[in-house]
Amino acid sequence: MTTDPKTASVGQDRVRIDGPLKVTGTAPYAFEQPTENPAYLFPLTSTITRGKIRAIDASAARALSGVLEVLTHENAPKLLAKTDTELYILQSRDVHYFGENIGAVVAETQEIARHAASLVRVEYDTEQEDTRFRPEHPERYNPGKINTGIPADSKQGNVEQGLAEAAVTVDEVYATPYEHHNPMEMHSVIAEWDRERLDGVLGVLGERPHLRIHDASQGVSYERLMLLPLLGLLPQQVEISSPYVGGAFGSKGIPHAQVMLTVLAARLMPGRAVKYMLSRQQMFRSVGHRLTTHQRFRLGAAADGTLTAITHDVQQSSSRLKQFAEQTVNATRHLYAAPHRETSTRMVPLDIGPATFMRAPGEFPGMFAQETAMDELAVKLGLDPIELRLRNKPDTDPESGKPHSSHHLGECLKEGARLFGWEKRQAQPRARQEGEWLCGMGVAAATYPRQMTPPTKASVAFREGKYHVGIAAADLGTGAWTVLTQIAADALKVPEEDVVLHIGHTDLPLAFLAGGSTGTYNWGSAVMVAAVNFRDRYGLTPAEGDEAEGSAFFPDEAKKYMLDAYGAHFAEVKVSTVTGEVHVTRLLGVYDPGRIINPRTANSQFIGGMTMGISAALHEESYLDSRPGYGHVVNSDFAGYHIAANADVPDVQARWIEHPDPMFGPTGAKGIGEIGIVGVPAAIGNAIYNATGKRLRELPFTPAKLVE
């Protein structure tokens, strides 16, 4: 990206374009999209964990004034291809997990729908269920491949030999719990069916069904592709919009059952929109979660700290209905050098709802294990944990042997140590105390890979003196409205005020979803190519209606390199000797993110990830009641499921070392949405050990674990 630095927009601090709309409450989210005379849906959900529906008595609900329809498996429209078992709902009497959608009531108001749902009586034939996660589960299995498409297992060298040759070893188990996303905007959807007239050269050819959806979605293009085969429709028959999304963290990456439930209900009421917004409690049932993990991590090292062996064996939960195999071992395969390496992934099948993406899926739980184990190794060696990481920084990718396109982890660690005052850290635990509080510092590395994405396109059109840039991207609060406008302005060589951005609609050029930290470099590349094509075709004086398209571009030579973002997290904590309470007093992240498009939105992304990391480290845990006949999350609200509040985040700062990486595309930007969270819990846990001498290997770090 080459622009005149005097007029460049990219790299400049810009206030969010959508900011005024959001702070004034005028940005229309999915549930607020204007609809005429809508009906409202409330779901019927299973109260057993596994079995079959014997009978449904909806007579009392149907008799209630204001009830328009009761949807069950008995009258639900038929779905076609069973391409996604999570979306293939109401097609049989089967129940797969507690809280599964088994029907819905549609009424004139939300209140009537909810009351009517309580009047429906369901009888079941129960079957033996299993919801208790245990690593030794007799049915655990090898998924073959994990979510990124790579093999579940890997092996290089001879691990047992590497461990035998080691002067020092670590062999420990680390665990992470179920977690739920809980964005501020609950999942919500509006669906409406109508008839679309087909015109031909000889006149009207007929009509066909047309479906319009407003959804809280991280990617409308991807959502439409998932819905089409189930509904048996062509792309032109489905229109989805999602211009504003009030947080997602992965939970809105793909459509979940509530979208199909609303679509099926609306199918019974053609011409009338049906609206549904989940309650906070319902968010814990059927829109995904972070799976739980049990990870055995082994390290072997020579006396000087050089690693001789790394093994990472993961057991993680999975829904029997739909597998979600996280790439928990991914960072272990690439971050540190060792001649002997082995990783494995096994899934534990349970009668629970499907898991889904949650900020930095796989890398987050995996790096908690890896970076805690590295700290334990540093303690055993009597070596500074930063120095241990620097001594094992690979010259090339340890698994593939490819060179790195850019690799500034060492720079992040060193700069972070300088900024954080690492030289003041006492290596001996319990060496610093202030009254009842023990104080300590910890560090962890961070990495997140470039994800491969399907083709992404953008368009540029000149209308009424403005350049209208279109791409079916999504802004989850990440700043896409702003940074894509900046990228377009520089590529077109015009002021930002001359660019009008259009996102979040399937009528726009196809774009990959907002996930995997791909948005800015993937969408930005497509916007840049479209802008260049526009200028090449029409020059600097386009005519009204001139338009051009372009696809995201990545250099062919990028295939020769390992492409990753890096970072380092530094945490300072104090721990009460009386209550075991943990306070994070300071948190610093230093990152290697390629080119920064907008410092303001980038800083927000980094700090947001770090705050979410504090939340996971100290509070977040979904308690699944695994007793027979239950199988639900018992703390399914903010009274029981704790997340970080302002008092938990007193001093969180982000810095970066800017080295544009052209292998990520013409923007030179890497991903930043998830690199901010991956190492945070390990850094906090390592700081707790430095403060107290007690090693915690299971998230979250609650007071009970420090006083027991």
N, C-alpha and C positions, 0 to 999 in steps of 0.2 A: 504494500500500500504506500504509494508515493504521492504526497501532497505538499503544497506550499505550507511550511510551518507557520507562516504569518496568518494564513486563512484557514488552516486545518481545523476540522471539528473533532476528528478522532484524537483521543488522548486528552481532551479538554474536559474539565469538570462541568457537567450540565445537570440542571434540575430535571427531575422526571417530567416528561411531557404529560403523563397521565396523573401527576400529583394533584393538581387543582381539582380534577374530577373526583378523585378518591377522598380527599380531605373534606370536600363539600357534600359527599354522599351522592353524587350524581353520575358516577360511573356505573352503568347497568351490568350487574352480575347475572348469572344464568337465571336465577329465580325471579329476577326483576325485569326481564325482557318483556316489553309490552305485548300483551295478548288480550284478545277480546273474549269476555265471558268464559274464563277458564274453569275447569273442574279440578278437584284436588284429590290426591291419592294418599292413602295410608296403607302400609303393607300388612299382610298376614304372615307371621313368621313361625317357624317350627319351634315347639317347646320340648322336643326330644332331640337326641343327638344322632340317632341312626334308626331307620326303620321305614315303614310305609304308611301312607295315609289310608285309613280304613273308610272314613266317611267325613264329610264336611256338611254341617247344617248352617246355612246362611240365611235361613228364613227370617229370623228376627232382624238381621241387618237390612235385608231387602225391604222389610216392612217399614223401616224408619224413614220419616219424611226427610227429603233432601238427598237420599241415597240414589245414585244413578246406575251403578253397576257393581257387582261383586265378581271379581276375576279369580278363577281357580284353574287347576289342571283339567277340570271337566269342560270348561268353555273357552280355554285359551287358544288363540290362533296357533296353527301348527308352524313350527320352525323347520327349516330345510336341513342344510348341512350342519352336522354336529362338529363344527370346526373349533369351538371353544366351549368346554364343558361348564365353565362358570356362567356363560351367557345362555346356555341351553336349558332354560328354566320352564317350569309348568308343563312339561311334556310327559310326565309320568307321576306316579304316586310316591316315588322314592324321596326319602329325606336323607341328606348327607352330613348335616351338621346342625348344631343348635343355632337358632336364629336365621336359618335359611329362608329366603322368600318363597312361600308356598301359595301366595295369592295376594289380592289387594282389594280394598274397597275404594270406589270412586264416588265422590259426593260433591254437593254444591259448595261446601266450605271444608277447611281443614279440620275444624272441630267436629263436624258431623262425621267425616270420614274416620277420624280416630275413634269416636264413640262407637260407630257401627262396627268397626273392626273388633272391638272388645266383645261384641255380641255374637260373633261367629264361633261356633263350636266345632272342634276338630277332634276326631278319634284316630288313634294310631295303633299300629302293630309294631312294637319296638323290637329291635335286633341288638345283639351284643355290640357295644361300642368300645372304642379305645381312644382316649384323648390325652393320655399321660405320656409326656415325652421322656424317653430314657435312652441313653446312648447304646445300651445293649439290647435294644428292641429286636425280637426274633425275626421281624419282617424287614429290617433295614436293607436297603438295596443300593446298588451302584447306578446312578442315573445315566451313565454313559457320557453325557455332555452336560455342562452347566450353562447358565443363561447366556454367556457371551459366545457360546458355540464351540468352546474349546473342551478337550477331554477332561473328565472329572478327576482323573489320576495323572500323575507325571512322575518320572523317575530318571535321574541322571547319576551315574557313578554307583557307589555302594555305601549306603547310609550307615549300615552297621560297622563297616570298616572305618568310616569317617568318625563315628562316635568313639570307637575303640582307640583311635589314634589321638583323640582330643585330650588335652591336659585338664580341661574343665568342661562340664556338661550342665545343661538345664533340661529337665524333663518334667513338665507341669501341665495341668489342665486348666483351661480358661473357658468361661461360660458367659453367654449373653442371653437376655430374656426376650420374650415377646414384647414388642413395642407397637404403639399405634400412632398414626401421623397427627391427627387432630389439627388441621389447618383452621384458621379463623372462619373461613367460609365452609360450611358443611357441604357435602355433595348435594347437588340439586340438578333437576332436569325438567324440561318442558317438552312434550312430544305432541305433535298434531299431524293427522293424516288428512289428505284431501285428494282430489283428482286432478291430474295434469292433462291438458288437451294436447294431442299430437297433430301438428299441421304438416301437410305435404304439398307438393306442387299441384295436386289434384283436389286439394281441399282438406277438410278435417279427416284424419285417419282413424281417430278414436281417442280413448282416454287410457291412462294408466295410473296406478297409485303413486302418490308422492308423499314423502315423510319429511317433516321439518322438526329439527331438534335444537333446543338451546341447552347446552350442557356445560358444567364446570369441568373443562377438559384441558389436558396438557398437549393435546394434538388432535385437531379435528380430522385431518387427513387420515391419520392412523386409525382413529375411531371408526370412520366410515368404512375403511377397508375391512375391519373386523366384523362390522355389522352386516355387510352386504351378503355374504354367503349364507348366513343364518336366516335372513329375511327373504332371500331369493330375488334381490333387486339389483338394478344397474346403478352405477355411480350417479347418473343424472337424476335418479329417483329419490336420492337421500341428500338433504341439505342440513349441515350442522354448523352452528355458530358458537363461539366462545371468546368474545373479545377481551373480557376481563376475568381473571381468576384470583380468588382471594386466598392464595396459598395452596400448596399441594404436596410438595416433598416426595413425589412419586405416587401418591395414592390416586391421583387423577390421570396417571400416565396411560392407562388403558381403561375401556369401559368396564364397569362391574355390573352385577345383576340388577341394580336399581334402574339402570338405563333401559335394559330390556324389559323389565317389569312395567315401566311407564309406557314404553313403546307398544307393548301388547295390550295394555289397558286402553290406550288411545285408539288402537285398531278397532276396538269394539264400539268406539264413539266417533266415527269419521266426521270431520269438520269441526270438532271441538278440541281445544287444547287441554291436555292433562298435565298438572303441575305436581311435583313431589320434591320436597327438601327433607333430607334425613335429619333426625334429631341428633343431639350430641351422643346420646346413649346408643343410637343405631349405628353411629360411626365405628363402634367397636365390634360390629357383627359381620358385615358383608361387603366391606370395601377395602379389605386387605390389611396386612400388618407386616411388621418385620419379624421374620421367623426366629426361633430360638436356636442356639448353637452350643455344642460341647466340642471343645477343640484341644487335642493333645499336641503340644508344641515341644519339639526337642531341638536343642542346639549343641554343637560341639565346637570347641575353639582351642587353638594352640595357646601357649602361655602368653604370647604377645597380643592375643585377642583376635587373630586371624581365624575366621570360621572354617571349620573342616566339614561340617555337616549341618543340614537344615531339614527337618521333617515337620509336616503340618497335616494332621489327620482330623477331619471335620465330620461330625455327625450333626445333622440339622433337620428340623421338622419339615413336614410336607403334608398338605391336604391330600387325602385319597381322591378327592374329586378332581383336583388339578395340581400338577406338580409345579413347583417354583424352586429351582435349584440355584441358589445364589453362588456367585463366584468368590466364595470366602477365602479360597486359597490363592487368589490371583496375585496379590501383592507379594506374597511369599515367593512366588516363582521369579520375581523380577527385581526386587529392591536391593538385595545383598548378594555378594559373590560367595560361593562355596563350591568345592569340587564334587561334593556328594549331596544330592538333594532329592527329596521325595515328598509328594503331596497326595492326598486322597480326599474324596468327598462321598459321604454316604447319607442317604435320606431316610428319615424315620416316618413312615406313613401313619397318619392319624385322622380321626373323624372330626376334622376342624375345617373352618373356612379357608379358602386359598390365601396364601401370602401374596405380596406384591412388592414392587420397588419401594424402598424407603431410603431417603437421602444417603447416597454412596452405598447401594446394596452390595453386600459381599465384602467390599473393601473395608467398610466400617467395622464389622465384627472381627474380620480377619486381622486387621491392623491393630486392634486392641490386643489380641493374643501375641502377635509378632513383636510389637513394640514394648509390651510388658516383659516378654521373654528376653529381649535384648537388654533391658534394664537389669533384669536378674543376673544375666551373664556378666554385665559390667561390674556389678557388686561382687560377684564371686572372683572376678579377675583383679579387683582393686583398681579398675580402670575408669576414667571419666567416661560417662555414657555417650558424650558427643564424640570423643576420640574413638571409641569402639565403632561407632557408625562410620566415621571417616575412614577408618582402616579397612572397612569391608565394602566400601563404595565400589561397584563394578566398573571396569573400563568399557565393557560391552554388556548387552543384555545377557544375564546368566543363562536363560533358557534357550533363546534362539541364536545367540552369538551376534546379533545385529548391533551396529553402532547406534548410539542414541542420537536423535535429531538435536536435542539439547538436554543438558543434565546439570543442573545447578543446585543439587541438594546440599553439597558441601558449602556452597556460598550461603545458602539459607541458614544452615546450622551455625556457621561462624558469625554471620551478621546478627542472627537472633541472639546468640550468646552475648555479643557486644551490647546490643540494645537492652537486653534483659538484666544485665549485671550478673551473668552466670558465675563470674569469678568470686562472688560473695557466697556462693552455695557451699555449705558444709557437707563433705562427703559422708561423714559419720551420721547415721540417723539419731534423732532426738538431741542434736547438738544445739538447737536453737529453740528457746522457749520464752514466751511472753505471757506471764501470768499462768492461766489455765491452758493456754494455747501453745501447741507444738507447731513449729513452722518448717516448711520444706519447699524445695524446688524440684521440678521434674521436666523431662524433655521427651519428645517423640518425633520421629520422622513422619512424613506424609507423602503419599503418591496416589495419583489417579490417572488411568490410561485414557488415551484417545479412543473413542468408540467408533466402530464402523457404522455408517448410516446409509439408508436407502437414498435414491436420488432426491434432491431437494431443488425446487425451482423458485424463481421470483420474476416479477414483471415490472416494467416501468412504462407509464403512459403519460403523455402531456395533455392536460386538460385545464382550460381556463387559467392559463399562466402558471400552473403548478405541476410538479412532477409527482404523480401518484405511483407509489411503490407498493406492490401487492405481494404478499407471501402468507401462506396459511400457518404462520408461527403462532406461539402463545406466550403471553406475558403473565407469569404467576406472581408478579411482584418483584421480578428479577431485574427489570429495567429494559426489556426488549423493545418496548415502544420508543425508548430514548436512544439506545445504542444503535439500533438498525437505522434510525433516522440520521444519526451522525455518520454512519458508514455510507449511506446513500448520498448524503450531501457531499462528502469528499469525493466519492466515485464519480458523481455527476458534475463536480466543481461548481456547486451552487450553495448559497446560504441554507442553513437548516430550515428556515421559515418557508423556503420554496418547495420543501418536500412534505407530502402528505402520505403518511403510512397507513396501510390497510392490512390488518392481521386477523386471525381467529375465525376464518370462514372457509368452508369447503369450495366456494366459488373461486377462491384465490388459488394460485399455483401451489401444487402439492409440496408440503414440507414435513420433515421428520418431526416427531414430537419433542417437547421441551423435556429432555431427560438425558442422563449420562453426561452431563456437562458439555453438551454438543451445540447448544443453541447459537451462541454468538459466532463461533467459527464456521458452523455449517450454514446457518441462515445468512450470515454476513457474507460468506463467499458467494452464495447465489445472488444476493443483492448487488454485489460488486460486478459480477459477470453480466447481469442484466443491464446495469448502468453502462458498462463499457460497450456492450452490444448496441445499446440505444444511441450512444454518442457516435459510434462508428457508422451507424446507419443514417442518422439524421443530423449529425453535427451539433453546433452550438445554438442553432436557431430552428428548433423543431416546429412543426405545424400542429394545429389542434387535432388531437386524436392519434398522433403518432405513438406507436407502442412497440416494445421489444421484450423478449424473455431471455433468461439465462439460467443455467444449472450450476449448482455448487461445483467448484473446481478444486481438486487436490493434486499436487504434482505426482506424476508417475513414479518418480524416484523416492517418494515417501514410503513406498513399500519396502525399500531397502533399510529403513530405520525403525528403531523402537521409539514410539511417540508417547510421552508421558508428561504430566505436570508434577511438580514436586513442592514440598514445603516442610517447615519445621514448626512444631508447637512447643511453647514454653509455658509452664504453669507454676504458680506459687500458691500454696494453700496454708491454711492454719486449721488444726484439728483440736477440738476440745478434749482435754483429759478427763473431763467430768461427764459429758454427754455423748462423746463420739461424733458430734456434729462437725461437718466439713464445710469450710468457707473457701471458695476460690477467690483469693485477693487480687491476683493479677493473671492475665492470660494474654500471650503474644503469639501471633502467627506471622511467619515470614515465608513468602511464596515465590515460586518460579512459574508465573502464569503466562509467559509469552507477552504479547502486546496487550496493554490495558486500554480499552476503548474509552471508558469513562471512569475516572478515579472515584467519583461519588458512588455510582452504582456498584462498582467492583468492591469497594470498601464495605458496602452494605451486604453484599453477598458473602464475603469472607467472615464478617462479624456475625452474620446470621448463622452460618455453618458452625462457627465456634460456640455460639450461644446454645445451639441445638446439641452440641457435643457436651457442654456443661450439664444440660438437662438430662441427657442420657447417662452421664457419669454419676450424677448425684440422686436422681429422682425416678426416671421413667422405668416402669415395669408393669406389664399387664398380667394380672393374676388369673390364670385359667383354672376354673374349678373342675378337676379331673375325676371327681367322684362319679360312680355310675348314675346315670339319669340327669346329669348336669351338663358339663362341657361348655360353659359360657364364661366370659370375662366378668369377674365380680366387681372390679373397680372401674366400671364403664362410665365415668363422668369425671369432671375436674375436681370433685371433692375427694376422689380416691386415686385418680391417676394424676400424679403431680408432674408439672413441668416447670422449668426455670422461670422465676419472676425477676423483676428488676433488682431485688436485693441479692439475687444469686449472681449477678453480672456487674460487679462494681467497676472493673477496669479491664476492658477487652479491646485490644488494639491489633490492627493488621498492617503489615508492611509488605512490599514486594520488590523483587529484583527483576527489572524489566529487560528481557531478552527476546525480542520477537522471533517466532519460529515459523518460517515459511512452509515447513512440511505439514503444518496444520491447515494450510490454505492461505489465500492471499491476504487475509486480515492479519496473519501473524499471531493471532490470539490462541491460547490454550483454554481448556475448561477451568472454571473457577467455582462452580456451584457446589461441588462436593469435596474438593480438596480441603476446604475449611473445616470439615468435621472429622475426617478419618483418623487423625492422630490424637484428638483432644482427650478422650477418656483415658488413653494410656498415659499421656503426659500428666494428667491429674492423679491417676493411680500411682505413678512413679513419684510424684511429689508427696503423696500421702506416705509412701514408704520412707522417703527421705526425712519426713517429719516425725514419723512414729516408730519406724522399724517393723511395721506390720505390712505384709504383702497381701493385697486384695486381688483376687483373680476372677472375680465374678461381678458383673454389673447388675444393679447400680451400687455405688459405695454408700450404703446407708449406715446410720450411726450404730445400729445393732451389730454390724460386722466389725466395728472398731472397739466395741466394749465387751464383746463376748469372751 
